[in-house]
Amino acid sequence: MQNSAARELKEEWKEKGNKPCSHPQIVKEYILGSQTGDYVCSTCGYEGTKETFEKLRKQLSTDK
């Protein structure tokens, strides 16, 4: 996903109430066709490293 699309998605998510997201699907982030090394949640637009998403998922599973 292009970085610009991720920013738009993040703004839309905020406008819809900025509810918690479980980040069900992450995709690689790109800027002008080049990989940034980060990932983006295709639901809410949150950006981070793969390790960040793994930590968030572990935290969500232990919070239940």
LINLIN-V390553 format. One line per field, one symbol per residue. phi: phi as a letter, one per 20 degrees, with the letter a starting at -180 (. if undefined). psi: psi as a letter, one per 20 degrees, with the letter a starting at -180 (. if undefined). A space follows every 50 residues. Layout:
phi->???
psi->???
This chain:
phi->.fgffffffffffffeolfgcelfbdcfecclndfendccffednfdrff fffffffffffeff
psi->pqhhhggggggggghjilqqpjmhpqqqqqokippiirrppigijpqrrh hghgggggghhhi.
